[in-house]
Every structure is written in C-alpha cells, then in structure tokens.
Amino acid sequence: MFLKIDPGPYTASIKKQGFRTVEIPTFNLTVNQALTLNETMPVGTTSETVEVSADTMGVLLQKSTSELGTTIQAKEIQQLPLNGRNFTSLLILSPGVTPVSTAQGSGISTTDAGITAIPNTAFYKVSFFGRQNRETLYLMDGIVNTDIRGAIYGFLPIIDAMSEFKVQSHIDSAEYGVVTGGIVNTLSKSGTNKFHGSVWEFVRNNAFDARNSFTDFCSVGRCPLGTPSTTPASPGHYTQNQFGGALGGSDFEGQVLL
C-alpha cells in the first residue's frame, strides 16, 4: 500500500523471483483516489515480461492516411466556458482552423445559411487551412447536418447531448469528397440501461458585470436629466437566459432547448 502519492501519471512494475515481470503502462491518479491493481503473475523466468496495456489515448499517429484531426471529448465540451453554448467556439482549438469569415451570410441571418446562434454570443464559421469557410461539411451521427447554401450546420447540437466531435482535414477518403476544406463530425451520447438526464439555466446579466471605466458614463436615458456626461454610470442593461434539458434512456436520447 502506498499513501500520500501526488496526483499525476504513473507506471507500475510487479516482480518476484520465479515469476514473469508484469508491466503496467502509464495511468493517471487524481486527487483522493484509491487505486487497486489486481494482476496475475504467470510462472516463468525473470527475463520474461508480461505487459498489460489498454488503449485509452487512441492512436497518436495515423499511418494509413494523410488525415489530420483533433477530437474534442465530452469533458471539454461541457466544462469549457462557452458564451452562448455554441460548440463552434471549440473548433478553433484545432491546428489550422481559424475564425476567418469569407462567406456571404456568415453572421446571424435567416437567408443564405446564416448561423443559428444567440446575438452577442461567441460562434464561428471557420476556415480550414486557408480554404473558404464554405468548404466545410458538418456530420451528425454519420448523417449530413449541413446547410449547403452556406456550409454551416443545419441543426445546432445541444452541448449536453454531445458525446464528442472530431475536426478533420486533409481527407483523402471517398466518403468525404464533398468539400476541400474540413469535416466536423459530431457524435451524440448513446442511451443507457437506465433513464438519465439534466436540466440547466445559463444566465448572463448586467447585475454580474463590473463597470467599464471607458464607456460607462451618464448619457440620455441612463441618468437623470442634467447629470454631467462625466458622471460614472452602471453597466448597461443586458439579460440572457438559456433554459434547457436532456433526457436519455435505453432506446433513445432526447433534448429540448427553451
């Protein structure tokens, strides 16, 4: 038993005379975690080694394809701060992906495939390695989720219902031959044997904002008539509420955003 071990990555090696050495590759210990390793040591000489491996990190190098890609896991999707809860803010974490807007209808619009998003929130219509941002294809659970008019998602996935998504470029596979830029492949959470769900409310309000010392001064409508324009004023009114919920079970995964 080992006590008071600092969190971090570790490896383990189990040796005993007359048995093969058992090697356990890198694993991570977190705060206040109790880890038990139950391994069987086969009879043999000490020169023989049994290596226990588990592919938890995935393949680091793709040897069979020229594809470049980054996978964003559920932990990053749900825990990183996203103003407006729009997953496109995470696309720019991938190398070669930039928030350069070169397409018509790249803002919030009802025509020409404008982005469906909340005003004054963060969202991106990205470009892959200098390509136009109309050269992007969105897939959701293997189904095309792209408004071809402007190469943006047709349905905005809800963060709490997403398992992970992968940003892919330099695709040479025939199934991805629609665009020359990149592919955004999203995956929904699968059902489980028991019902599970969540409800949420995300709030932005000027009551939580600090005064901007450069812009928040008295003006017509913000202060009583006759107040000097050099008088400091409270932050301007702003209210944003996002309500929603997600429900999953053995045969389905549902979601609703209010």
Protein Blocks (a to p, Z undefined) as FASTA:
>chain_A
ZZhiaedddddddddehiacdddddddddehiacddddddddddfkbccdddddfkopfb
dfkbcbdcddddfklmmmpccehiaaklmmmmpghiacbdfbghiaccfeehiacddehi
acddddeehiafklcccdeehiacbdfklopafbdcdfklpfbdcddehiabfklmmbmk
bccddddddddfbdcdddddddddfklpccdfklmccdehjacehiafkbccdddddddd
ddddddddfkbccdddZZ
